[in-house]
Amino acid sequence: MKMRSLKPVYFNGTVQTEGSEFETLEQHGRELIRKGYAECVSEDTPAEQAEQAEQAEQAEQAEQAEQAEQAEQAEQAEQAEQAEQAEQAEQAEQAEQAEQAEQAEQAEQAEQAEQAEQAEQAEQAEQAEQAEQAKKRTGKK
C-alpha cells in the first residue's frame, strides 16, 4: 500500500517526514490512516478499492439518512407552527365571538331599560291624564 505521511513517522529505520511517500503492508497502512499519521496515495488491490467504495456508499447513505431526518424534523416543526397558528386564530375568533355576544347582551339590556322607561313614562302620563279628568269631573259637580 502506497502511503503519504501526514506527520513524521518512524518506518523501516528512518523517519518519514510530512508529505513523504512510502510503501507498507495493508494492515500497517490502515493503522497509520486510522491514527491520522498517513493517507493512502494509491490503491494496490481490488479488495481495497471495494472497501473504499463500500465506505463511501455507507457515508453517503448516512448523509442521506441525516438529511431525511433533518427534513422530517423541519416538517414537524412547520406542522407544529401551523397548528399553533391555527390555535391562536381559533382563540382570537372565540374572543371576538365572546365580545360580540357581550355587546349584543349590553344592547339588549339597554333596549329593555329604554322600554321600561318608556312604559313608566306612559304610565305616568296616563295617571296624570286620569288625575286631570278626575279633577275636571269633581270640578263640574
N, CA, C and O atoms as CSV, one atom per row, in Angstrom:
chain,resi,resn,atom,element,x,y,z
A,1,MET,N,N,0.855,-1.154,0.000
A,1,MET,CA,C,0.000,0.000,0.000
A,1,MET,C,C,0.909,1.227,0.000
A,1,MET,O,O,1.823,1.346,0.816
A,2,LYS,N,N,0.634,2.131,-0.935
A,2,LYS,CA,C,1.445,3.339,-1.033
A,2,LYS,C,C,0.820,4.404,-0.155
A,2,LYS,O,O,-0.378,4.671,-0.246
A,3,MET,N,N,1.656,5.031,0.722
A,3,MET,CA,C,1.184,5.971,1.725
A,3,MET,C,C,1.914,7.303,1.585
A,3,MET,O,O,3.005,7.378,1.020
A,4,ARG,N,N,1.282,8.354,2.115
A,4,ARG,CA,C,1.909,9.672,2.229
A,4,ARG,C,C,1.779,10.071,3.694
A,4,ARG,O,O,0.677,10.062,4.242
A,5,SER,N,N,2.892,10.419,4.333
A,5,SER,CA,C,2.852,10.741,5.757
A,5,SER,C,C,2.238,12.121,5.974
A,5,SER,O,O,2.494,13.069,5.232
A,6,LEU,N,N,1.414,12.194,7.027
A,6,LEU,CA,C,0.796,13.466,7.415
A,6,LEU,C,C,1.526,14.061,8.611
A,6,LEU,O,O,1.471,15.265,8.859
A,7,LYS,N,N,2.209,13.192,9.344
A,7,LYS,CA,C,3.024,13.570,10.493
A,7,LYS,C,C,4.317,12.760,10.382
A,7,LYS,O,O,4.339,11.740,9.693
A,8,PRO,N,N,5.380,13.187,11.035
A,8,PRO,CA,C,6.614,12.382,10.987
A,8,PRO,C,C,6.356,10.984,11.543
A,8,PRO,O,O,5.795,10.828,12.627
A,9,VAL,N,N,6.778,9.961,10.777
A,9,VAL,CA,C,6.543,8.565,11.154
A,9,VAL,C,C,7.883,7.821,11.065
A,9,VAL,O,O,8.607,7.958,10.079
A,10,TYR,N,N,8.209,7.035,12.098
A,10,TYR,CA,C,9.412,6.196,12.057
A,10,TYR,C,C,9.034,4.904,11.354
A,10,TYR,O,O,8.176,4.161,11.832
A,11,PHE,N,N,9.674,4.629,10.214
A,11,PHE,CA,C,9.333,3.446,9.423
A,11,PHE,C,C,10.588,2.913,8.736
A,11,PHE,O,O,11.320,3.669,8.097
A,12,ASN,N,N,10.833,1.613,8.871
A,12,ASN,CA,C,11.999,0.935,8.261
A,12,ASN,C,C,13.314,1.605,8.640
A,12,ASN,O,O,14.203,1.753,7.802
A,13,GLY,N,N,13.438,2.008,9.894
A,13,GLY,CA,C,14.701,2.548,10.377
A,13,GLY,C,C,14.934,3.997,10.025
A,13,GLY,O,O,15.998,4.535,10.332
A,14,THR,N,N,13.963,4.658,9.381
A,14,THR,CA,C,14.123,6.080,9.056
A,14,THR,C,C,12.838,6.830,9.416
A,14,THR,O,O,11.765,6.240,9.542
A,15,VAL,N,N,12.980,8.131,9.577
A,15,VAL,CA,C,11.815,8.950,9.870
A,15,VAL,C,C,11.270,9.470,8.549
A,15,VAL,O,O,11.969,10.109,7.763
A,16,GLN,N,N,9.998,9.172,8.337
A,16,GLN,CA,C,9.318,9.664,7.132
A,16,GLN,C,C,8.715,11.029,7.496
A,16,GLN,O,O,7.815,11.107,8.333
A,17,THR,N,N,9.209,12.098,6.871
A,17,THR,CA,C,8.728,13.442,7.202
A,17,THR,C,C,7.372,13.686,6.537
A,17,THR,O,O,6.926,12.916,5.686
A,18,GLU,N,N,6.740,14.772,6.949
A,18,GLU,CA,C,5.426,15.105,6.409
A,18,GLU,C,C,5.502,15.235,4.894
A,18,GLU,O,O,6.384,15.903,4.355
A,19,GLY,N,N,4.539,14.568,4.203
A,19,GLY,CA,C,4.472,14.658,2.748
A,19,GLY,C,C,5.304,13.625,2.026
A,19,GLY,O,O,5.166,13.479,0.811
A,20,SER,N,N,6.172,12.894,2.731
A,20,SER,CA,C,6.982,11.888,2.035
A,20,SER,C,C,6.138,10.640,1.772
A,20,SER,O,O,5.244,10.309,2.550
A,21,GLU,N,N,6.433,9.954,0.665
A,21,GLU,CA,C,5.684,8.764,0.276
A,21,GLU,C,C,6.515,7.525,0.564
A,21,GLU,O,O,7.737,7.521,0.416
A,22,PHE,N,N,5.808,6.461,0.984
A,22,PHE,CA,C,6.474,5.188,1.272
A,22,PHE,C,C,5.461,4.078,1.077
A,22,PHE,O,O,4.258,4.326,0.991
A,23,GLU,N,N,5.966,2.831,1.007
A,23,GLU,CA,C,5.100,1.667,0.839
A,23,GLU,C,C,5.162,0.815,2.081
A,23,GLU,O,O,6.218,0.620,2.683
A,24,THR,N,N,3.973,0.301,2.456
A,24,THR,CA,C,3.899,-0.575,3.617
A,24,THR,C,C,2.824,-1.625,3.371
A,24,THR,O,O,2.131,-1.592,2.354
A,25,LEU,N,N,2.694,-2.553,4.307
A,25,LEU,CA,C,1.671,-3.584,4.182
A,25,LEU,C,C,0.289,-2.976,4.456
A,25,LEU,O,O,0.156,-1.929,5.090
A,26,GLU,N,N,-0.711,-3.664,3.961
A,26,GLU,CA,C,-2.073,-3.145,4.050
A,26,GLU,C,C,-2.506,-2.901,5.495
A,26,GLU,O,O,-3.052,-1.842,5.805
A,27,GLN,N,N,-2.266,-3.880,6.387
A,27,GLN,CA,C,-2.700,-3.743,7.781
A,27,GLN,C,C,-2.011,-2.555,8.458
A,27,GLN,O,O,-2.650,-1.791,9.181
A,28,HIS,N,N,-0.704,-2.406,8.218
A,28,HIS,CA,C,0.045,-1.300,8.807
A,28,HIS,C,C,-0.452,0.035,8.232
A,28,HIS,O,O,-0.572,1.023,8.956
A,29,GLY,N,N,-0.737,0.050,6.935
A,29,GLY,CA,C,-1.244,1.271,6.289
A,29,GLY,C,C,-2.579,1.697,6.873
A,29,GLY,O,O,-2.800,2.882,7.123
A,30,ARG,N,N,-3.476,0.730,7.094
A,30,ARG,CA,C,-4.780,1.045,7.692
A,30,ARG,C,C,-4.620,1.609,9.097
A,30,ARG,O,O,-5.327,2.532,9.500
A,31,GLU,N,N,-3.684,1.039,9.826
A,31,GLU,CA,C,-3.433,1.505,11.190
A,31,GLU,C,C,-2.921,2.949,11.168
A,31,GLU,O,O,-3.354,3.778,11.969
A,32,LEU,N,N,-1.997,3.243,10.246
A,32,LEU,CA,C,-1.482,4.611,10.142
A,32,LEU,C,C,-2.587,5.602,9.746
A,32,LEU,O,O,-2.623,6.732,10.235
A,33,ILE,N,N,-3.488,5.162,8.854
A,33,ILE,CA,C,-4.611,6.019,8.433
A,33,ILE,C,C,-5.536,6.259,9.618
A,33,ILE,O,O,-5.943,7.393,9.871
A,34,ARG,N,N,-5.874,5.184,10.354
A,34,ARG,CA,C,-6.784,5.275,11.490
A,34,ARG,C,C,-6.238,6.223,12.555
A,34,ARG,O,O,-6.998,6.971,13.170
A,35,LYS,N,N,-4.920,6.194,12.776
A,35,LYS,CA,C,-4.297,7.038,13.796
A,35,LYS,C,C,-4.032,8.458,13.295
A,35,LYS,O,O,-3.666,9.338,14.075
A,36,GLY,N,N,-4.220,8.677,11.988
A,36,GLY,CA,C,-4.034,10.008,11.442
A,36,GLY,C,C,-2.585,10.335,11.109
A,36,GLY,O,O,-2.239,11.506,10.955
A,37,TYR,N,N,-1.734,9.323,10.996
A,37,TYR,CA,C,-0.322,9.569,10.675
A,37,TYR,C,C,-0.061,9.626,9.174
A,37,TYR,O,O,0.920,10.223,8.733
A,38,ALA,N,N,-0.949,8.998,8.383
A,38,ALA,CA,C,-0.694,8.927,6.941
A,38,ALA,C,C,-2.012,8.832,6.190
A,38,ALA,O,O,-3.076,8.601,6.764
A,39,GLU,N,N,-1.891,9.024,4.855
A,39,GLU,CA,C,-3.044,8.844,3.987
A,39,GLU,C,C,-2.633,7.957,2.829
A,39,GLU,O,O,-1.458,7.873,2.471
A,40,CYS,N,N,-3.616,7.303,2.257
A,40,CYS,CA,C,-3.333,6.392,1.153
A,40,CYS,C,C,-3.159,7.204,-0.131
A,40,CYS,O,O,-3.950,8.100,-0.425
A,41,VAL,N,N,-2.119,6.879,-0.883
A,41,VAL,CA,C,-1.856,7.583,-2.136
A,41,VAL,C,C,-2.512,6.851,-3.287
A,41,VAL,O,O,-3.158,7.483,-4.123
A,42,SER,N,N,-2.367,5.544,-3.357
A,42,SER,CA,C,-2.993,4.768,-4.421
A,42,SER,C,C,-3.395,3.410,-3.876
A,42,SER,O,O,-2.818,2.901,-2.915
A,43,GLU,N,N,-4.394,2.844,-4.514
A,43,GLU,CA,C,-4.864,1.522,-4.114
A,43,GLU,C,C,-4.127,0.465,-4.938
A,43,GLU,O,O,-3.993,0.577,-6.156
A,44,ASP,N,N,-3.666,-0.544,-4.244
A,44,ASP,CA,C,-2.933,-1.602,-4.923
A,44,ASP,C,C,-3.815,-2.799,-5.244
A,44,ASP,O,O,-3.538,-3.532,-6.193
A,45,THR,N,N,-4.882,-3.010,-4.460
A,45,THR,CA,C,-5.671,-4.229,-4.646
A,45,THR,C,C,-7.132,-3.884,-4.896
A,45,THR,O,O,-7.629,-2.862,-4.423
A,46,PRO,N,N,-7.814,-4.744,-5.641
A,46,PRO,CA,C,-9.244,-4.542,-5.880
A,46,PRO,C,C,-10.046,-4.631,-4.577
A,46,PRO,O,O,-11.084,-3.982,-4.449
A,47,ALA,N,N,-9.580,-5.419,-3.619
A,47,ALA,CA,C,-10.280,-5.540,-2.336
A,47,ALA,C,C,-10.299,-4.191,-1.625
A,47,ALA,O,O,-11.309,-3.802,-1.039
A,48,GLU,N,N,-9.167,-3.480,-1.682
A,48,GLU,CA,C,-9.101,-2.158,-1.053
A,48,GLU,C,C,-10.036,-1.182,-1.767
A,48,GLU,O,O,-10.699,-0.366,-1.127
A,49,GLN,N,N,-10.084,-1.273,-3.099
A,49,GLN,CA,C,-10.975,-0.402,-3.862
A,49,GLN,C,C,-12.434,-0.678,-3.500
A,49,GLN,O,O,-13.229,0.249,-3.350
A,50,ALA,N,N,-12.776,-1.948,-3.361
A,50,ALA,CA,C,-14.138,-2.324,-2.999
A,50,ALA,C,C,-14.476,-1.821,-1.593
A,50,ALA,O,O,-15.579,-1.341,-1.335
A,51,GLU,N,N,-13.500,-1.945,-0.698
A,51,GLU,CA,C,-13.714,-1.491,0.674
A,51,GLU,C,C,-13.938,0.019,0.713
A,51,GLU,O,O,-14.835,0.500,1.405
A,52,GLN,N,N,-13.127,0.757,-0.025
A,52,GLN,CA,C,-13.294,2.211,-0.053
A,52,GLN,C,C,-14.628,2.596,-0.686
A,52,GLN,O,O,-15.293,3.521,-0.221
A,53,ALA,N,N,-15.019,1.892,-1.739
A,53,ALA,CA,C,-16.302,2.174,-2.380
A,53,ALA,C,C,-17.438,1.911,-1.400
A,53,ALA,O,O,-18.394,2.684,-1.331
A,54,GLU,N,N,-17.337,0.820,-0.643
A,54,GLU,CA,C,-18.362,0.484,0.347
A,54,GLU,C,C,-18.417,1.550,1.440
A,54,GLU,O,O,-19.495,1.962,1.870
A,55,GLN,N,N,-17.233,1.990,1.884
A,55,GLN,CA,C,-17.191,3.032,2.908
A,55,GLN,C,C,-17.804,4.333,2.391
A,55,GLN,O,O,-18.528,5.016,3.116
A,56,ALA,N,N,-17.514,4.667,1.145
A,56,ALA,CA,C,-18.077,5.878,0.557
A,56,ALA,C,C,-19.595,5.756,0.446
A,56,ALA,O,O,-20.319,6.715,0.711
A,57,GLU,N,N,-20.070,4.582,0.057
A,57,GLU,CA,C,-21.511,4.350,-0.065
A,57,GLU,C,C,-22.186,4.449,1.305
A,57,GLU,O,O,-23.260,5.036,1.434
A,58,GLN,N,N,-21.549,3.873,2.321
A,58,GLN,CA,C,-22.095,3.941,3.668
A,58,GLN,C,C,-22.153,5.390,4.164
A,58,GLN,O,O,-23.127,5.811,4.789
A,59,ALA,N,N,-21.092,6.137,3.871
A,59,ALA,CA,C,-21.066,7.542,4.269
A,59,ALA,C,C,-22.184,8.314,3.558
A,59,ALA,O,O,-22.849,9.155,4.164
A,60,GLU,N,N,-22.383,8.020,2.271
A,60,GLU,CA,C,-23.432,8.689,1.511
A,60,GLU,C,C,-24.817,8.332,2.056
A,60,GLU,O,O,-25.693,9.189,2.174
A,61,GLN,N,N,-24.997,7.043,2.386
A,61,GLN,CA,C,-26.280,6.619,2.961
A,61,GLN,C,C,-26.526,7.291,4.307
A,61,GLN,O,O,-27.643,7.714,4.604
A,62,ALA,N,N,-25.477,7.386,5.116
A,62,ALA,CA,C,-25.614,8.045,6.415
A,62,ALA,C,C,-25.982,9.518,6.222
A,62,ALA,O,O,-26.824,10.057,6.940
A,63,GLU,N,N,-25.341,10.160,5.244
A,63,GLU,CA,C,-25.640,11.567,4.970
A,63,GLU,C,C,-27.073,11.730,4.484
A,63,GLU,O,O,-27.769,12.662,4.888
A,64,GLN,N,N,-27.521,10.811,3.602
A,64,GLN,CA,C,-28.896,10.884,3.111
A,64,GLN,C,C,-29.884,10.668,4.250
A,64,GLN,O,O,-30.910,11.344,4.324
A,65,ALA,N,N,-29.572,9.721,5.141
A,65,ALA,CA,C,-30.448,9.466,6.286
A,65,ALA,C,C,-30.511,10.700,7.185
A,65,ALA,O,O,-31.577,11.068,7.681
A,66,GLU,N,N,-29.367,11.326,7.385
A,66,GLU,CA,C,-29.322,12.540,8.211
A,66,GLU,C,C,-30.129,13.661,7.561
A,66,GLU,O,O,-30.862,14.380,8.240
A,67,GLN,N,N,-29.993,13.806,6.241
A,67,GLN,CA,C,-30.756,14.839,5.528
A,67,GLN,C,C,-32.250,14.558,5.603
A,67,GLN,O,O,-33.055,15.472,5.775
A,68,ALA,N,N,-32.616,13.275,5.472
A,68,ALA,CA,C,-34.030,12.906,5.572
A,68,ALA,C,C,-34.554,13.208,6.972
A,68,ALA,O,O,-35.672,13.697,7.129
A,69,GLU,N,N,-33.749,12.917,7.982
A,69,GLU,CA,C,-34.152,13.189,9.362
A,69,GLU,C,C,-34.309,14.693,9.589
A,69,GLU,O,O,-35.261,15.134,10.233
A,70,GLN,N,N,-33.372,15.469,9.058
A,70,GLN,CA,C,-33.461,16.923,9.193
A,70,GLN,C,C,-34.705,17.458,8.485
A,70,GLN,O,O,-35.390,18.343,8.998
A,71,ALA,N,N,-34.990,16.907,7.294
A,71,ALA,CA,C,-36.184,17.332,6.560
A,71,ALA,C,C,-37.441,16.984,7.350
A,71,ALA,O,O,-38.381,17.777,7.411
A,72,GLU,N,N,-37.455,15.803,7.950
A,72,GLU,CA,C,-38.605,15.381,8.747
A,72,GLU,C,C,-38.770,16.285,9.968
A,72,GLU,O,O,-39.883,16.685,10.308
A,73,GLN,N,N,-37.656,16.602,10.620
A,73,GLN,CA,C,-37.714,17.487,11.779
A,73,GLN,C,C,-38.223,18.869,11.378
A,73,GLN,O,O,-39.020,19.478,12.091
A,74,ALA,N,N,-37.753,19.355,10.227
A,74,ALA,CA,C,-38.205,20.666,9.743
A,74,ALA,C,C,-39.697,20.616,9.447
A,74,ALA,O,O,-40.425,21.557,9.762
A,75,GLU,N,N,-40.153,19.522,8.844
A,75,GLU,CA,C,-41.577,19.375,8.533
A,75,GLU,C,C,-42.406,19.318,9.814
A,75,GLU,O,O,-43.471,19.930,9.895
A,76,GLN,N,N,-41.921,18.588,10.806
A,76,GLN,CA,C,-42.630,18.504,12.077
A,76,GLN,C,C,-42.690,19.873,12.748
A,76,GLN,O,O,-43.717,20.250,13.312
A,77,ALA,N,N,-41.590,20.611,12.686
A,77,ALA,CA,C,-41.565,21.948,13.269
A,77,ALA,C,C,-42.563,22.849,12.550
A,77,ALA,O,O,-43.264,23.637,13.184
A,78,GLU,N,N,-42.624,22.732,11.232
A,78,GLU,CA,C,-43.553,23.550,10.443
A,78,GLU,C,C,-45.000,23.187,10.788
A,78,GLU,O,O,-45.856,24.061,10.924
A,79,GLN,N,N,-45.257,21.874,10.928
A,79,GLN,CA,C,-46.614,21.444,11.278
A,79,GLN,C,C,-46.996,21.949,12.663
A,79,GLN,O,O,-48.129,22.374,12.888
A,80,ALA,N,N,-46.046,21.898,13.586
A,80,ALA,CA,C,-46.310,22.393,14.946
A,80,ALA,C,C,-46.601,23.892,14.906
A,80,ALA,O,O,-47.496,24.379,15.596
A,81,GLU,N,N,-45.842,24.606,14.101
A,81,GLU,CA,C,-46.052,26.053,13.982
A,81,GLU,C,C,-47.418,26.354,13.367
A,81,GLU,O,O,-48.116,27.268,13.805
A,82,GLN,N,N,-47.794,25.570,12.338
A,82,GLN,CA,C,-49.098,25.774,11.712
A,82,GLN,C,C,-50.218,25.468,12.698
A,82,GLN,O,O,-51.225,26.175,12.743
A,83,ALA,N,N,-50.037,24.406,13.492
A,83,ALA,CA,C,-51.046,24.050,14.490
A,83,ALA,C,C,-51.172,25.163,15.529
A,83,ALA,O,O,-52.275,25.513,15.948
A,84,GLU,N,N,-50.042,25.708,15.934
A,84,GLU,CA,C,-50.053,26.800,16.910
A,84,GLU,C,C,-50.753,28.032,16.329
A,84,GLU,O,O,-51.537,28.690,17.013
A,85,GLN,N,N,-50.463,28.334,15.063
A,85,GLN,CA,C,-51.105,29.481,14.423
A,85,GLN,C,C,-52.606,29.260,14.305
A,85,GLN,O,O,-53.388,30.187,14.516
A,86,ALA,N,N,-53.014,28.037,13.970
A,86,ALA,CA,C,-54.439,27.725,13.868
A,86,ALA,C,C,-55.103,27.866,15.233
A,86,ALA,O,O,-56.214,28.385,15.336
A,87,GLU,N,N,-54.428,27.407,16.271
A,87,GLU,CA,C,-54.972,27.518,17.624
A,87,GLU,C,C,-55.113,28.989,18.025
A,87,GLU,O,O,-56.121,29.387,18.611
A,88,GLN,N,N,-54.098,29.786,17.705
A,88,GLN,CA,C,-54.158,31.209,18.026
A,88,GLN,C,C,-55.305,31.887,17.273
A,88,GLN,O,O,-56.010,32.729,17.828
A,89,ALA,N,N,-55.484,31.513,16.007
A,89,ALA,CA,C,-56.569,32.085,15.211
A,89,ALA,C,C,-57.917,31.688,15.810
A,89,ALA,O,O,-58.832,32.508,15.883
A,90,GLU,N,N,-58.038,30.437,16.237
A,90,GLU,CA,C,-59.285,29.962,16.837
A,90,GLU,C,C,-59.563,30.710,18.143
A,90,GLU,O,O,-60.697,31.105,18.414
A,91,GLN,N,N,-58.514,30.898,18.948
A,91,GLN,CA,C,-58.691,31.633,20.201
A,91,GLN,C,C,-59.119,33.077,19.930
A,91,GLN,O,O,-59.979,33.616,20.628
A,92,ALA,N,N,-58.519,33.695,18.919
A,92,ALA,CA,C,-58.878,35.071,18.567
A,92,ALA,C,C,-60.332,35.122,18.112
A,92,ALA,O,O,-61.064,36.044,18.470
A,93,GLU,N,N,-60.752,34.139,17.327
A,93,GLU,CA,C,-62.129,34.099,16.841
A,93,GLU,C,C,-63.104,33.907,18.008
A,93,GLU,O,O,-64.161,34.535,18.059
A,94,GLN,N,N,-62.731,33.031,18.940
A,94,GLN,CA,C,-63.588,32.813,20.107
A,94,GLN,C,C,-63.690,34.081,20.944
A,94,GLN,O,O,-64.768,34.417,21.435
A,95,ALA,N,N,-62.575,34.787,21.111
A,95,ALA,CA,C,-62.590,36.040,21.866
A,95,ALA,C,C,-63.476,37.069,21.178
A,95,ALA,O,O,-64.223,37.795,21.834
A,96,GLU,N,N,-63.389,37.127,19.850
A,96,GLU,CA,C,-64.205,38.073,19.088
A,96,GLU,C,C,-65.687,37.726,19.226
A,96,GLU,O,O,-66.528,38.608,19.398
A,97,GLN,N,N,-65.998,36.425,19.148
A,97,GLN,CA,C,-67.390,35.999,19.302
A,97,GLN,C,C,-67.912,36.330,20.700
A,97,GLN,O,O,-69.053,36.763,20.857
A,98,ALA,N,N,-67.072,36.123,21.708
A,98,ALA,CA,C,-67.474,36.443,23.084
A,98,ALA,C,C,-67.720,37.942,23.222
A,98,ALA,O,O,-68.678,38.360,23.872
A,99,GLU,N,N,-66.861,38.742,22.616
A,99,GLU,CA,C,-67.022,40.198,22.670
A,99,GLU,C,C,-68.310,40.627,21.969
A,99,GLU,O,O,-69.034,41.493,22.460
A,100,GLN,N,N,-68.589,40.013,20.815
A,100,GLN,CA,C,-69.818,40.341,20.090
A,100,GLN,C,C,-71.049,39.941,20.900
A,100,GLN,O,O,-72.043,40.667,20.933
A,101,ALA,N,N,-70.976,38.779,21.552
A,101,ALA,CA,C,-72.100,38.328,22.384
A,101,ALA,C,C,-72.316,39.293,23.552
A,101,ALA,O,O,-73.454,39.610,23.898
A,102,GLU,N,N,-71.227,39.754,24.151
A,102,GLU,CA,C,-71.327,40.703,25.259
A,102,GLU,C,C,-71.932,42.026,24.790
A,102,GLU,O,O,-72.775,42.612,25.469
A,103,GLN,N,N,-71.488,42.484,23.622
A,103,GLN,CA,C,-72.033,43.724,23.082
A,103,GLN,C,C,-73.528,43.574,22.784
A,103,GLN,O,O,-74.311,44.487,23.044
A,104,ALA,N,N,-73.914,42.431,22.243
A,104,ALA,CA,C,-75.326,42.187,21.936
A,104,ALA,C,C,-76.142,42.164,23.225
A,104,ALA,O,O,-77.250,42.698,23.273
A,105,GLU,N,N,-75.593,41.547,24.266
A,105,GLU,CA,C,-76.289,41.489,25.554
A,105,GLU,C,C,-76.444,42.887,26.142
A,105,GLU,O,O,-77.500,43.231,26.674
A,106,GLN,N,N,-75.387,43.690,26.042
A,106,GLN,CA,C,-75.455,45.066,26.556
A,106,GLN,C,C,-76.498,45.878,25.785
A,106,GLN,O,O,-77.249,46.654,26.375
A,107,ALA,N,N,-76.538,45.693,24.467
A,107,ALA,CA,C,-77.514,46.412,23.647
A,107,ALA,C,C,-78.924,45.985,24.033
A,107,ALA,O,O,-79.823,46.822,24.123
A,108,GLU,N,N,-79.124,44.691,24.261
A,108,GLU,CA,C,-80.438,44.175,24.650
A,108,GLU,C,C,-80.854,44.747,26.012
A,108,GLU,O,O,-82.004,45.141,26.205
A,109,GLN,N,N,-79.905,44.785,26.947
A,109,GLN,CA,C,-80.207,45.344,28.267
A,109,GLN,C,C,-80.562,46.826,28.155
A,109,GLN,O,O,-81.486,47.298,28.817
A,110,ALA,N,N,-79.828,47.555,27.321
A,110,ALA,CA,C,-80.104,48.983,27.130
A,110,ALA,C,C,-81.493,49.154,26.524
A,110,ALA,O,O,-82.239,50.047,26.927
A,111,GLU,N,N,-81.843,48.312,25.565
A,111,GLU,CA,C,-83.151,48.391,24.920
A,111,GLU,C,C,-84.261,48.088,25.933
A,111,GLU,O,O,-85.289,48.765,25.960
A,112,GLN,N,N,-84.040,47.069,26.760
A,112,GLN,CA,C,-85.034,46.730,27.788
A,112,GLN,C,C,-85.193,47.876,28.779
A,112,GLN,O,O,-86.308,48.197,29.189
A,113,ALA,N,N,-84.077,48.493,29.164
A,113,ALA,CA,C,-84.141,49.624,30.090
A,113,ALA,C,C,-84.908,50.779,29.462
A,113,ALA,O,O,-85.701,51.439,30.132
A,114,GLU,N,N,-84.672,51.026,28.170
A,114,GLU,CA,C,-85.369,52.102,27.460
A,114,GLU,C,C,-86.859,51.803,27.370
A,114,GLU,O,O,-87.685,52.696,27.557
A,115,GLN,N,N,-87.205,50.557,27.086
A,115,GLN,CA,C,-88.616,50.173,27.002
A,115,GLN,C,C,-89.290,50.327,28.373
A,115,GLN,O,O,-90.428,50.784,28.476
A,116,ALA,N,N,-88.551,49.930,29.424
A,116,ALA,CA,C,-89.103,50.068,30.773
A,116,ALA,C,C,-89.329,51.541,31.102
A,116,ALA,O,O,-90.342,51.899,31.703
A,117,GLU,N,N,-88.383,52.393,30.709
A,117,GLU,CA,C,-88.506,53.827,30.965
A,117,GLU,C,C,-89.684,54.405,30.193
A,117,GLU,O,O,-90.439,55.224,30.718
A,118,GLN,N,N,-89.839,53.970,28.931
A,118,GLN,CA,C,-90.952,54.460,28.112
A,118,GLN,C,C,-92.284,54.008,28.708
A,118,GLN,O,O,-93.254,54.765,28.741
A,119,ALA,N,N,-92.310,52.761,29.178
A,119,ALA,CA,C,-93.542,52.238,29.782
A,119,ALA,C,C,-93.872,53.035,31.046
A,119,ALA,O,O,-95.032,53.361,31.295
A,120,GLU,N,N,-92.844,53.348,31.843
A,120,GLU,CA,C,-93.054,54.125,33.069
A,120,GLU,C,C,-93.568,55.527,32.741
A,120,GLU,O,O,-94.476,56.042,33.392
A,121,GLN,N,N,-92.959,56.136,31.705
A,121,GLN,CA,C,-93.384,57.472,31.303
A,121,GLN,C,C,-94.825,57.445,30.795
A,121,GLN,O,O,-95.625,58.332,31.093
A,122,ALA,N,N,-95.133,56.404,30.021
A,122,ALA,CA,C,-96.502,56.276,29.503
A,122,ALA,C,C,-97.482,56.100,30.658
A,122,ALA,O,O,-98.569,56.679,30.643
A,123,GLU,N,N,-97.106,55.303,31.659
A,123,GLU,CA,C,-97.958,55.078,32.817
A,123,GLU,C,C,-98.142,56.377,33.604
A,123,GLU,O,O,-99.247,56.696,34.044
A,124,GLN,N,N,-97.052,57.118,33.774
A,124,GLN,CA,C,-97.142,58.386,34.488
A,124,GLN,C,C,-98.046,59.365,33.741
A,124,GLN,O,O,-98.843,60.086,34.341
A,125,ALA,N,N,-97.898,59.371,32.395
A,125,ALA,CA,C,-98.726,60.261,31.580
A,125,ALA,C,C,-100.192,59.861,31.709
A,125,ALA,O,O,-101.066,60.724,31.799
A,126,GLU,N,N,-100.460,58.587,31.718
A,126,GLU,CA,C,-101.829,58.095,31.832
A,126,GLU,C,C,-102.398,58.453,33.203
A,126,GLU,O,O,-103.550,58.873,33.315
A,127,GLN,N,N,-101.589,58.286,34.234
A,127,GLN,CA,C,-102.033,58.629,35.584
A,127,GLN,C,C,-102.313,60.134,35.691
A,127,GLN,O,O,-103.282,60.560,36.319
A,128,ALA,N,N,-101.434,60.925,35.058
A,128,ALA,CA,C,-101.637,62.376,35.086
A,128,ALA,C,C,-102.930,62.735,34.354
A,128,ALA,O,O,-103.677,63.604,34.803
A,129,GLU,N,N,-103.193,62.074,33.242
A,129,GLU,CA,C,-104.401,62.333,32.466
A,129,GLU,C,C,-105.634,61.922,33.260
A,129,GLU,O,O,-106.647,62.622,33.268
A,130,GLN,N,N,-105.534,60.780,33.924
A,130,GLN,CA,C,-106.659,60.317,34.739
A,130,GLN,C,C,-106.907,61.283,35.897
A,130,GLN,O,O,-108.049,61.579,36.250
A,131,ALA,N,N,-105.816,61.763,36.473
A,131,ALA,CA,C,-105.962,62.712,37.582
A,131,ALA,C,C,-106.609,63.996,37.085
A,131,ALA,O,O,-107.449,64.572,37.776
A,132,GLU,N,N,-106.232,64.447,35.908
A,132,GLU,CA,C,-106.791,65.668,35.330
A,132,GLU,C,C,-108.266,65.470,35.010
A,132,GLU,O,O,-109.076,66.368,35.238
A,133,GLN,N,N,-108.618,64.305,34.486
A,133,GLN,CA,C,-110.004,64.020,34.167
A,133,GLN,C,C,-110.841,63.950,35.445
A,133,GLN,O,O,-111.986,64.399,35.496
A,134,ALA,N,N,-110.220,63.366,36.476
A,134,ALA,CA,C,-110.941,63.262,37.757
A,134,ALA,C,C,-111.132,64.663,38.332
A,134,ALA,O,O,-112.174,64.956,38.919
A,135,LYS,N,N,-110.163,65.501,38.171
A,135,LYS,CA,C,-110.241,66.877,38.658
A,135,LYS,C,C,-111.337,67.626,37.910
A,135,LYS,O,O,-112.105,68.375,38.512
A,136,LYS,N,N,-111.408,67.424,36.606
A,136,LYS,CA,C,-112.433,68.082,35.803
A,136,LYS,C,C,-113.813,67.593,36.235
A,136,LYS,O,O,-114.748,68.393,36.276
A,137,ARG,N,N,-113.974,66.323,36.554
A,137,ARG,CA,C,-115.247,65.758,36.944
A,137,ARG,C,C,-115.682,66.299,38.303
A,137,ARG,O,O,-116.851,66.625,38.510
A,138,THR,N,N,-114.766,66.384,39.185
A,138,THR,CA,C,-115.085,66.887,40.518
A,138,THR,C,C,-115.348,68.380,40.458
A,138,THR,O,O,-116.133,68.896,41.254
A,139,GLY,N,N,-114.744,69.050,39.581
A,139,GLY,CA,C,-114.952,70.476,39.435
A,139,GLY,C,C,-116.293,70.764,38.776
A,139,GLY,O,O,-116.835,71.840,39.028
A,140,LYS,N,N,-116.862,69.914,37.972
A,140,LYS,CA,C,-118.128,70.109,37.283
A,140,LYS,C,C,-119.273,69.846,38.240
A,140,LYS,O,O,-120.343,70.428,38.062
A,141,LYS,N,N,-119.113,69.024,39.216
A,141,LYS,CA,C,-120.209,68.671,40.107
A,141,LYS,C,C,-120.538,69.729,41.034
A,141,LYS,O,O,-121.447,69.574,41.850
